[in-house]
Structure formats: structure tokens, C-alpha cells
Amino acid sequence: MTLLEMSKDYQAAAVPLRNRLRELRQALRETDDPEEIWHLKRRIAELTPMLTQMNELAELTAHYYERGYYRSEKYTL
């Protein structure tokens, strides 16, 4: 598997996360129950870093071998 293929897999894996976050944010806007609000905010806080990392890795693997592409220090040795 090439890095470009991995990039497409990361992009595909990010779609359900993005959709779920959208659903959770919509539910948060529609509820008034404090306990439900707490649970929704907690779940959003757990999923947001996952989506961020998926997006970062998709970008990194898509452009890894391009000249001049700035690679994040986060994913280098």
C-alpha cells in the first residue's frame, strides 16, 4: 500500500467521524437536559481530536513525497 492510498483511506475514515460530530452538535443545540448536554459535550471532546488527526494524516500521506511540502514536526522522528 502506498502513502497516497493510505491518504484516501484516512479521508474515507474521517467521513463517519465528521458526520457523527455534526449529529452530536445538532443534538446539543436541541436539548435542554443538563446531563444530556454533559454527555454530548464529552463525546464531542473525544471525537474531535480523532477527526483532527485523521485530517492531518490524510494531508501528510497525500503530499509526503512532494518537494517543498512542509511536514509537521508532530509526525516526524
QUIHULIN-V172524 format. One record per pair of residues at least 4 apart in sequence whose ideal C-beta (glycine too) atoms are under 7 Angstrom apart, sorted by the first residue. I is the first residue (numbers start at 1). J is the second residue. D is the distance in Angstrom with one decimal. If there is no record, write none. Layout:
((I,J,D) (I,J,D))
//
This chain:
((1,5,4.9) (1,6,6.0) (3,7,6.4) (3,61,4.3) (3,64,5.0) (4,61,7.0) (4,62,6.3) (5,9,6.7) (6,10,6.4) (6,61,4.7) (7,11,6.4) (7,58,5.0) (7,61,4.0) (7,62,3.8) (8,12,6.3) (9,13,6.2) (10,14,6.4) (10,54,5.2) (10,57,4.9) (10,58,3.7) (10,61,6.5) (11,58,4.7) (13,54,5.8) (14,18,5.8) (14,51,5.9) (14,54,4.1) (14,55,6.0) (14,58,6.7) (15,19,6.4) (16,20,6.1) (17,21,6.3) (17,47,5.9) (17,50,5.9) (17,51,4.5) (17,54,6.5) (18,22,6.5) (18,51,6.1) (19,23,6.5) (20,24,6.3) (20,47,6.4) (21,25,6.3) (21,44,6.3) (21,47,5.5) (21,48,6.8) (21,51,6.4) (22,26,6.4) (23,27,6.3) (24,28,6.3) (24,40,5.5) (24,43,5.8) (24,44,5.2) (25,29,6.7) (25,44,6.7) (26,30,6.5) (27,31,6.1) (27,40,5.8) (28,37,6.5) (28,40,4.6) (28,41,6.9) (31,36,4.8) (31,37,6.0) (33,37,6.5) (34,38,6.5) (35,39,6.6) (36,40,6.2) (37,41,6.2) (38,42,6.3) (39,43,6.4) (40,44,6.3) (41,45,6.2) (42,46,6.5) (43,47,6.3) (44,48,6.1) (47,51,6.2) (48,52,6.3) (49,53,6.2) (50,54,6.4) (51,55,6.4) (52,56,6.3) (53,57,6.1) (54,58,6.2) (55,59,6.4) (56,60,6.2) (56,72,6.7) (57,61,6.0) (58,62,6.1) (59,63,6.5) (60,64,6.0) (60,71,6.6) (60,72,6.6) (60,75,5.6) (63,69,4.4) (71,75,6.8) (71,76,5.6))
//
